[in-house]
Amino acid sequence: MAKLSVISPCYNERQSLRPLYEEIVSALDGAGIDWEWIVVDDHSSDGSFAAISELSRIDPRVRGIRLAGNSGSHIAMFCGLDYASGACAAVLTTDLEDPPGVLVELVKKWSEGFKVVWASRRERRGAGPVYNAMARAYYFVLRRVIDIRQMPKNGADFFLIDRAALDIVRAYRDRNISLFSLVGWLDFPHATVLFDKRQRRFGASKWSLARRVKLFIDTVTGFSHFPIRAMSIIGVLCAAVGFLFAVYIVIDHLMNQTQAGWTSTVVIVLFVGGLQMLMLGTLGEYFARVLDEVRPRPRYIIERMVPRFAGNIPDDAIMLTQRPQLSDADEVVREAGE
């Protein structure tokens, strides 16, 4: 059977790595699937890379990459995909919430000819009402406003992608982008597998509100011009309302000899001023992302690999060579002190 590359971004998930490895071995070996597991350590501080190194010594199918700085889970995913050697690749988190057994179902769907197979939870359980409302709003905007209709209604927690589609995805080198949105936006032939998400066993989620907000902004600015076009429409509407209000003031003054009140004037000024600041902020988000793209900076910096991967490093990435290679014991001590 064709080889499957499993890509896992990892940030302070040392406790989850061994149990996850055992589940991957049980699921994929049991199904007779040839596989490799590429774990990208997003500069953890709990000794995660030492655990990855230990697993790599036990099983050469486990390969580890440690980034030189915390770059975010989506950049870590892109990094892993850059080094995937399989005929297909799946992205799977290391928090044990997504069962590796679902990978077997994704591979079966892929073997039927689908280029992308989404893994979507049947229902959202265990999260609070605020989180669920934000998730529903995000996927509504994704499907209805940005028009990425391939994305499942409840979203996708992980996915499998064919090598041909993967090579196209890797050609996109944006620095502020949602990998899931990119895969959906390219609109490959797709299928969806439903599964039941599990409770986290170790630690707490690193997916903070700030990261969610950034993902939302990256998705909207990366795949849609709707905010800029909406600004033009709002500007026209405000101008029309202002013109009508001016006509009303003139007529009222001529007929009733009254002056516009101070309160209404202040309210209008504050409203229009706030609207202008919001529009400037929206433009600023687009300009900031343009600046990120034109700066000649690496997309990510690799600090260590286990074992050393074959193949070329992408043009917009750097492999550090000047740092001495540390032992696993030293690595644990150093990460604990960061």
Secondary structure per residue as TSV (DSSP state, phi and psi in degrees):
chain	resnum	aa	ss	phi	psi
A	1	M	-	360.0	148.7
A	2	A	-	-61.1	154.3
A	3	K	-	-80.3	138.8
A	4	L	E	-108.6	129.0
A	5	S	E	-100.8	121.9
A	6	V	E	-101.9	121.7
A	7	I	E	-107.5	127.0
A	8	S	E	-131.2	112.2
A	9	P	E	-72.8	143.4
A	10	C	E	-138.3	129.1
A	11	Y	S	-141.4	107.8
A	12	N	S	54.9	53.5
A	13	E	-	-125.2	35.6
A	14	R	H	-54.6	-43.1
A	15	Q	H	-66.4	-26.6
A	16	S	H	-85.7	-17.4
A	17	L	H	-66.0	-48.9
A	18	R	H	-63.6	-48.7
A	19	P	H	-59.0	-38.1
A	20	L	H	-66.9	-42.4
A	21	Y	H	-57.8	-44.5
A	22	E	H	-63.9	-37.0
A	23	E	H	-69.2	-39.2
A	24	I	H	-63.2	-45.3
A	25	V	I	-59.9	-46.8
A	26	S	I	-61.3	-44.2
A	27	A	I	-72.7	-51.0
A	28	L	I	-78.9	-41.1
A	29	D	I	-65.2	-37.6
A	30	G	H	-63.9	-29.5
A	31	A	T	-92.8	2.3
A	32	G	T	70.4	30.8
A	33	I	-	-98.0	128.5
A	34	D	-	-76.0	132.3
A	35	W	E	-149.5	163.0
A	36	E	E	-137.1	151.0
A	37	W	E	-122.2	114.5
A	38	I	E	-105.2	112.1
A	39	V	E	-103.8	121.7
A	40	V	E	-104.0	108.2
A	41	D	E	-81.0	113.2
A	42	D	-	-83.4	52.9
A	43	H	S	60.6	55.9
A	44	S	-	-67.5	160.1
A	45	S	S	-118.2	10.8
A	46	D	S	-112.6	13.5
A	47	G	S	84.0	21.1
A	48	S	H	-61.2	-38.8
A	49	F	H	-68.5	-31.5
A	50	A	H	-63.5	-39.5
A	51	A	H	-65.9	-38.9
A	52	I	H	-63.9	-42.4
A	53	S	H	-61.8	-40.0
A	54	E	H	-64.3	-43.6
A	55	L	H	-64.3	-35.4
A	56	S	H	-65.7	-35.1
A	57	R	H	-70.0	-34.6
A	58	I	H	-71.6	-41.2
A	59	D	-	-136.6	111.7
A	60	P	T	-64.8	-10.7
A	61	R	T	-74.4	-13.7
A	62	V	E	-91.2	126.0
A	63	R	E	-127.8	139.7
A	64	G	E	-123.9	144.4
A	65	I	E	-129.8	130.9
A	66	R	E	-112.5	123.9
A	67	L	E	-82.1	149.3
A	68	A	S	-76.1	-10.7
A	69	G	S	-155.1	159.6
A	70	N	-	-71.7	113.4
A	71	S	-	-111.6	-5.6
A	72	G	-	98.4	151.9
A	73	S	H	-64.7	-34.1
A	74	H	H	-72.2	-37.6
A	75	I	H	-65.6	-38.7
A	76	A	H	-61.8	-39.9
A	77	M	H	-63.3	-45.5
A	78	F	H	-60.0	-39.5
A	79	C	H	-60.2	-47.3
A	80	G	H	-61.9	-39.6
A	81	L	H	-66.0	-30.7
A	82	D	H	-61.8	-25.4
A	83	Y	T	-111.8	7.2
A	84	A	-	-70.3	133.7
A	85	S	-	-112.4	1.1
A	86	G	S	-78.9	167.5
A	87	A	S	-73.0	-17.2
A	88	C	E	-149.7	161.4
A	89	A	E	-138.3	143.5
A	90	A	E	-123.9	141.4
A	91	V	E	-101.2	124.1
A	92	L	-	-139.2	127.0
A	93	T	-	-72.5	165.7
A	94	T	S	-102.4	12.8
A	95	D	S	-89.4	2.8
A	96	L	S	69.8	7.6
A	97	E	-	-77.4	-28.5
A	98	D	S	-101.9	113.7
A	99	P	-	-67.8	127.6
A	100	P	T	-61.0	-22.6
A	101	G	T	-58.7	-24.9
A	102	V	H	-67.2	-23.5
A	103	L	H	-57.4	-35.5
A	104	V	H	-62.6	-41.6
A	105	E	H	-66.9	-37.3
A	106	L	H	-63.6	-41.8
A	107	V	H	-63.9	-38.9
A	108	K	H	-61.6	-43.7
A	109	K	H	-65.2	-40.1
A	110	W	H	-61.6	-39.7
A	111	S	H	-66.0	-17.1
A	112	E	T	-81.8	-5.8
A	113	G	T	114.8	-0.1
A	114	F	-	-78.1	135.5
A	115	K	S	-81.2	-28.1
A	116	V	E	-133.3	133.2
A	117	V	E	-126.1	116.0
A	118	W	E	-85.9	144.5
A	119	A	E	-110.1	111.4
A	120	S	E	-120.6	134.5
A	121	R	E	-67.3	146.1
A	122	R	S	-66.6	-41.2
A	123	E	S	-153.9	158.6
A	124	R	-	-92.5	110.3
A	125	R	-	-123.8	150.8
A	126	G	S	88.2	-17.6
A	127	A	S	-92.2	155.1
A	128	G	-	-74.0	167.2
A	129	P	H	-62.9	-34.1
A	130	V	H	-66.4	-46.4
A	131	Y	H	-62.0	-43.5
A	132	N	H	-63.8	-39.6
A	133	A	H	-65.1	-41.2
A	134	M	H	-65.2	-39.9
A	135	A	H	-64.8	-44.0
A	136	R	H	-63.1	-40.6
A	137	A	H	-64.6	-40.7
A	138	Y	H	-62.1	-48.1
A	139	Y	H	-73.4	-26.0
A	140	F	H	-65.6	-46.6
A	141	V	I	-62.0	-40.8
A	142	L	I	-60.4	-43.8
A	143	R	I	-85.0	-39.1
A	144	R	I	-98.0	-36.4
A	145	V	I	-91.0	-50.5
A	146	I	S	-81.5	-16.8
A	147	D	-	69.6	37.5
A	148	I	-	-96.0	78.0
A	149	R	T	-79.8	-9.8
A	150	Q	T	-68.6	-27.2
A	151	M	S	-63.5	130.4
A	152	P	-	-57.8	152.5
A	153	K	T	-59.8	-37.3
A	154	N	T	-89.6	10.2
A	155	G	-	82.0	177.1
A	156	A	-	-124.5	132.4
A	157	D	S	-91.5	-31.4
A	158	F	E	-157.7	175.6
A	159	F	E	-156.9	166.3
A	160	L	E	-121.0	140.5
A	161	I	E	-133.3	139.2
A	162	D	E	-71.3	154.7
A	163	R	H	-57.6	-41.6
A	164	A	H	-62.0	-43.0
A	165	A	H	-70.0	-36.3
A	166	L	H	-61.4	-42.1
A	167	D	H	-62.3	-34.4
A	168	I	H	-70.2	-43.7
A	169	V	H	-60.4	-41.0
A	170	R	H	-66.7	-21.2
A	171	A	H	-71.2	-19.8
A	172	Y	-	-85.5	115.7
A	173	R	-	-110.9	27.9
A	174	D	-	-60.7	144.9
A	175	R	S	-93.0	-23.3
A	176	N	S	-120.3	90.5
A	177	I	-	-154.7	149.3
A	178	S	-	-93.3	120.2
A	179	L	H	-61.2	-43.2
A	180	F	H	-62.0	-43.5
A	181	S	H	-65.8	-38.0
A	182	L	H	-62.4	-46.0
A	183	V	H	-61.9	-41.8
A	184	G	H	-69.1	-37.3
A	185	W	H	-65.7	-34.1
A	186	L	H	-71.9	-16.9
A	187	D	T	59.3	55.7
A	188	F	-	-78.0	159.5
A	189	P	S	-55.7	127.0
A	190	H	E	-136.8	162.0
A	191	A	E	-141.9	165.7
A	192	T	E	-129.1	134.7
A	193	V	E	-114.1	127.0
A	194	L	E	-90.4	144.8
A	195	F	E	-149.7	166.9
A	196	D	-	-99.5	119.1
A	197	K	-	-74.7	143.5
A	198	R	-	-99.0	166.4
A	199	Q	-	-78.7	147.2
A	200	R	-	-65.6	135.7
A	201	R	-	-94.5	-32.7
A	202	F	S	-130.3	137.4
A	203	G	S	66.2	-163.2
A	204	A	-	-125.3	159.6
A	205	S	-	-65.4	139.0
A	206	K	-	-92.3	1.5
A	207	W	-	-85.4	83.4
A	208	S	-	-76.9	170.3
A	209	L	H	-61.7	-39.9
A	210	A	H	-61.5	-39.6
A	211	R	H	-67.6	-37.4
A	212	R	H	-65.7	-41.5
A	213	V	H	-63.6	-43.4
A	214	K	H	-62.8	-40.5
A	215	L	H	-60.9	-41.8
A	216	F	H	-62.1	-46.4
A	217	I	H	-65.0	-42.3
A	218	D	H	-60.4	-40.2
A	219	T	H	-66.2	-46.5
A	220	V	H	-67.1	-48.4
A	221	T	H	-72.3	-25.7
A	222	G	H	-80.4	-21.8
A	223	F	H	-131.2	6.9
A	224	S	-	-152.8	145.4
A	225	H	-	-101.0	11.3
A	226	F	H	-56.4	-44.8
A	227	P	H	-58.7	-40.5
A	228	I	H	-68.2	-41.5
A	229	R	H	-66.7	-36.4
A	230	A	H	-64.0	-36.4
A	231	M	H	-61.1	-41.0
A	232	S	H	-63.8	-43.0
A	233	I	H	-64.5	-44.5
A	234	I	H	-62.8	-39.5
A	235	G	H	-60.9	-43.2
A	236	V	H	-64.2	-42.9
A	237	L	H	-63.9	-42.3
A	238	C	H	-63.6	-40.6
A	239	A	H	-63.2	-40.5
A	240	A	H	-65.6	-43.9
A	241	V	H	-63.9	-41.0
A	242	G	H	-63.1	-40.4
A	243	F	H	-64.8	-44.8
A	244	L	H	-63.9	-37.9
A	245	F	H	-67.1	-38.2
A	246	A	H	-62.8	-42.6
A	247	V	H	-60.5	-42.2
A	248	Y	H	-63.0	-41.2
A	249	I	H	-63.9	-44.0
A	250	V	H	-63.7	-46.4
A	251	I	H	-63.6	-43.7
A	252	D	H	-63.9	-37.2
A	253	H	H	-68.4	-41.3
A	254	L	H	-68.0	-36.2
A	255	M	H	-89.1	-36.6
A	256	N	H	-116.1	-4.2
A	257	Q	-	56.0	41.0
A	258	T	-	-110.0	157.0
A	259	Q	-	-109.4	150.6
A	260	A	-	-64.7	139.5
A	261	G	-	-70.5	151.9
A	262	W	H	-64.5	-39.6
A	263	T	H	-62.7	-47.1
A	264	S	H	-63.8	-35.5
A	265	T	H	-65.0	-45.6
A	266	V	H	-62.9	-42.1
A	267	V	H	-60.4	-43.6
A	268	I	H	-64.4	-44.2
A	269	V	H	-62.6	-44.8
A	270	L	H	-64.3	-41.4
A	271	F	H	-64.1	-49.4
A	272	V	H	-66.5	-39.3
A	273	G	H	-63.8	-43.1
A	274	G	H	-63.0	-38.9
A	275	L	H	-64.6	-40.1
A	276	Q	H	-65.4	-41.1
A	277	M	H	-64.0	-39.0
A	278	L	H	-62.3	-42.4
A	279	M	H	-65.4	-40.6
A	280	L	H	-63.6	-38.8
A	281	G	H	-63.8	-39.3
A	282	T	H	-63.6	-45.8
A	283	L	H	-61.6	-38.2
A	284	G	H	-61.0	-37.6
A	285	E	H	-63.0	-41.5
A	286	Y	H	-66.8	-44.6
A	287	F	H	-64.6	-38.8
A	288	A	H	-62.9	-38.1
A	289	R	H	-72.5	-34.5
A	290	V	H	-62.7	-41.5
A	291	L	H	-63.0	-40.9
A	292	D	H	-60.4	-36.7
A	293	E	H	-75.0	-32.6
A	294	V	H	-88.5	-15.5
A	295	R	S	-69.6	134.8
A	296	P	-	-80.4	59.0
A	297	R	-	-108.9	150.7
A	298	P	-	-67.8	148.0
A	299	R	S	-68.5	-38.6
A	300	Y	E	-154.9	159.0
A	301	I	E	-120.4	124.1
A	302	I	E	-91.9	125.2
A	303	E	E	-88.5	-43.4
A	304	R	E	-148.8	158.1
A	305	M	E	-136.5	144.1
A	306	V	E	-137.7	121.6
A	307	P	S	-70.6	178.2
A	308	R	-	-65.3	123.3
A	309	F	-	-75.2	148.1
A	310	A	-	-82.7	158.5
A	311	G	S	104.6	169.1
A	312	N	-	-90.5	145.5
A	313	I	-	-76.6	136.4
A	314	P	-	-55.9	154.9
A	315	D	T	-60.8	-30.9
A	316	D	T	-100.7	28.2
A	317	A	E	-132.7	159.5
A	318	I	E	-132.0	139.7
A	319	M	E	-108.3	118.1
A	320	L	-	-68.1	133.0
A	321	T	-	-121.2	-12.4
A	322	Q	S	-85.2	-16.2
A	323	R	S	-81.6	138.3
A	324	P	-	-68.9	145.8
A	325	Q	-	-77.1	125.7
A	326	L	-	-92.6	153.0
A	327	S	-	-72.8	164.3
A	328	D	H	-62.0	-38.3
A	329	A	H	-64.4	-43.9
A	330	D	H	-63.8	-36.6
A	331	E	H	-62.2	-43.3
A	332	V	H	-62.5	-45.2
A	333	V	H	-63.5	-44.1
A	334	R	H	-65.5	-44.9
A	335	E	H	-64.8	-37.3
A	336	A	H	-65.6	-26.5
A	337	G	H	-87.5	-6.9
A	338	E	-	-77.4	360.0
